[in-house]
């Protein structure tokens, strides 16, 4: 498992998020999970083109924020990879 922090500005708020990657796990769990204050907000799975798709959204975040988080994670993973 790899972890990294992600800071996002959304609706005049600064969101401090923690991203956990489980890229080597089986299909029994989502591959990328996003937390705020240890609470799971949203999780993603990469598709065949390395684009993230929502796996779970327990915090019921609005679509605009979910897409913003996915875009930032994809940018970060590209930089790390």
N, C-alpha and C positions, 0 to 999 in steps of 0.2 A: 504494500500500500504506500502510495506517495501522497503527501499533503502539501498544500500551498495556500497562502492567503490571497484574497482578492478584495479590492476596495472598489466600490461602484457608487457613483453619484446617481440618484434617482429621486425625482420629485423634491429637489432641494435637500435631500437627506444623503448622508454618507453611510453606506452599508459596509460593514466589515464582515466579510464572509470567510469561511474556511472550506476549502474544497479537498475532498478525499477521492483519490483515484484507486479503483480496484481492477485495473486493466487485465490482470492475469487470473481473475476468478472466473468460475463457470457462469453459465447463463442463469443461475439461480438468484442472482442479485443484480441490481443496477450497477453499472461500471463507475459512475461518477456521482458523488453525493455532495450537496452543498448545505452547509450548516451556518446558523447564526446563533451565537451564545449556546452552542451545543444542541440546538434544536434543528432537526432536519427540515429544510425548506422545500427543496426540489432535488430530483435526481434525474440523470440522463444516461442514455446509452449511445455510443457512436454507431453510425451506420457504416456501410461499406465504403463510403466516400469521406469518412472521418467527420461527418456533420453530426452534431448532437441532436438527439430526439428525446423528448420528455419521457421518462420512465414512470415517475411518480411526482405528484405535486401536493403533498399533504398540507402545506401551508396555504394552498389555494391562491398562489401568487397570480397577478394578472399577466396576460400573455406578453405584454410589452416588456415587463420586468424579466420574465422567463427568457425571452429571446435576447435581452441585453446580457443576462448572466451567461447564457450559452455562447454568445459571441465573444465575450471576454475570456471565457474558459478556452474556447478554440484558439484565440490569439495567444494565450499564455502557453498552451500545450505546443503550438507551433514554435514558439520561442524556446521552449524547453527541449523539444524534440530535435 
